[in-house]
Amino acid sequence: MTTGKKTGADLVVQSLLEAGVEHVFGFPGGSVIPLYDALYDAPLIHILTRHEQGAAHAADGYARATGKVGVCIATSGPGATNLVTGLCNAYMDSVPIVALTGQVPVPMIGNDSFQEADIYGITIPITKYNYLVKDVNQLQGVIKEAFYIAQTGRPGPVLIDLPKDIQVAEVKSKKLGPITLPGYILPSKGHPRQIEAMLRALKNSRRPIVYAGGGVVCSGASAELREFIKKTRIPITTTLLGKGIYPENEDLALGMLGMHGTKYANLAVHESDLILALGVRFDDRVAGNVARFAPLAKIVHIDIDPAEIGKRMAVDIPIVGDVKSILAMVNQSVEHQPRKRWLDRVAQLKAEHPLTYNKKGELKPQHVIQTLSDMTQGGVTVVTDVGQHQMWAALYYRAAEPRRFLTSGGLGTMGYGFPAALGAQVGRPDDTVVLLTGDGSFQMCIQELATMRMFNLPVKIFIFNNGYLGMVRQWQEFFQAKRYSHTHLKYNPDFVKVAAGYDIPGFHVTDPRRVRAAIDKALSMDGPVLVDFRVAPEENVFPMIPSGGGQTDFYGEGDE
Amino acid sequence: MRKMISILVRNHPGVLSHVAGLFTRRAYNIESIAAGETENPAVTRITIVVSGDESILEQVTKQLRKLIDVIKVQDLNYSTSITRELVLLTLFASPERRQEIIHTANIFGAQVVDIAEKTVTVEFVGNPRQINTIIKALAGFKVKDIARTGLVALPMESQLELHRNVL
């Protein structure tokens, strides 16, 4: 790395390279012209999105797919505010992102200057940490610290606001000392006494179940978890963000639990006498009613974030620490116990409450996803948007590996899927990336078709086109007497024609018998492709537990 | 329930926003907040009084600890802490009634710090209970303005020593 006099912008680029950044997602503007000038001949790849929200989501998808920090860049004011949804999304799902925003020059701050927005203030509640750099001499340390904070402990987004005069100021690159953050304590490996308590509880348990989530992905503990399940033969259910940490086609895998989880996962949780909660937060889509969640069970909660423990759910054995090192330690001493009756019971629940849907009539979204899952054996990277298709994907796509099922969990951001899929494809160029989206969600970031074309990103777009904002329509059907208030889209463009406008091939599928051939065709194409599946307009997602319900409060016809 | 929390934070311009923002975002009830530099200019002490049920109060401490700028969080117990607040009270008073105010102020050890044609301003330092008592005692006068600093507190070392010796 060169030293000596340079500008703040040069120093930003140098710091990015030192942090190991290879790709950035961004959109230029007045307040980042100096930064973009430094990027012009920098040895990293800048992916130009068509909207800053696309850049934030793409950085998120990139981070989730690779485990590295995603980087996005936007200008001051509207550019920065357009990142907000993406940052909040990443914050809710603990995704490491570093966002760089331009800002008006320091002397202009506070004057309501052109394209000025207090993005530092705006993003305080939706970032793990944020900075407004007012002294160019602090810039290098700030960027190093930002990357450190974003990816250590419980990961999360960090924003750095860079006034334009800081970007052009002359500065000397220096050799940085170690990071000193006296209040930022990285979690332990778990208290040995608590781990012993967990092992004792496990020994005494007749009906244990593992409930694992996104924390296992962040921790990179999938291998340890698999070994733990292999040794103990305990059934496992995962959250939406935990999909793939354990292969979902295995006998012990119960799929997702919660509001739209499988009946057998929810019933097994309900009957269990010991919940091993790993890297999860008992959120309201999982435990709609904490008072009635697993009423017979002792609860062991392992999480890296002490504030998650006891936040919603009272816990019997809390263990604060990194789930990877805790499981590694547990695996050394844990013993197999037969528990035949419990495993028989779980198998019985699975057999009695299988996932089914009415296969007659029009093209069913479940059919498409199940076929995709069977054809790929869960081996592609699936990225979803938000809504009914997302829940069908969670139910019918059996993910085999972690970081291969990317979805907006906590925030539930429509529009996330497409740019996130592009980011995932950038990060993992050799993977097959399939976007499962809805006609509503897709139109929220449809402008990124240009990004897809420009960088020839071979994402396979599957639109589940039902002409409705389906999830809200479903709620209106059940709880508002079918008053479909503003959920019927009535007008949709011909998505295949839209794609054609971007020189992206596409085709429609309406005939259920053509599903396999259509998927085969899309997956075998080299470049990007858009498939518009015209699916049954009023299909509902089942099983369903209404808001605030316990794990046995199934609503409607269900999956019998 | 009510809890006093004393936190040490890194002293930089955004730190109060980060702390206050946490309370808004999580809908915690903040009753008072007072901040000032410590013996180390790089460190600020913030004293917060917060109310809520037990589980919320536990969350407040945990969430505060999670903030990157927060170096130390200490729950303070009323019985083993020194608590002080300063209040400035400006009361409407005709010249005839001034004496009454000054007399009441003297009883409480409060200082009269300003006298104007129509008002008297009293300064009082004490714990929250004492402050509430003096405000009550002066309730017969029309208040023009009240300014309170918010509670500041430190552990009472002598009490802690006593506890340690007993244990």
Chai-1 contact restraints between the chains, C-beta under 6 A:
chainA,res_idxA,chainB,res_idxB,connection_type,confidence,min_distance_angstrom,max_distance_angstrom,comment,restraint_id
A,I124,B,S17,contact,1.0,0.0,6.0,A-B,restraint_1
A,I124,B,H18,contact,1.0,0.0,6.0,A-B,restraint_2
A,I124,B,G21,contact,1.0,0.0,6.0,A-B,restraint_3
A,P125,B,G21,contact,1.0,0.0,6.0,A-B,restraint_4
A,P125,B,R25,contact,1.0,0.0,6.0,A-B,restraint_5
A,Y129,B,I68,contact,1.0,0.0,6.0,A-B,restraint_6
A,P182,B,I71,contact,1.0,0.0,6.0,A-B,restraint_7
A,G183,B,V70,contact,1.0,0.0,6.0,A-B,restraint_8
A,G183,B,I71,contact,1.0,0.0,6.0,A-B,restraint_9
A,Y184,B,I68,contact,1.0,0.0,6.0,A-B,restraint_10
A,P306,B,K62,contact,1.0,0.0,6.0,A-B,restraint_11
A,A307,B,K62,contact,1.0,0.0,6.0,A-B,restraint_12
A,A307,B,Q63,contact,1.0,0.0,6.0,A-B,restraint_13
A,A307,B,K66,contact,1.0,0.0,6.0,A-B,restraint_14
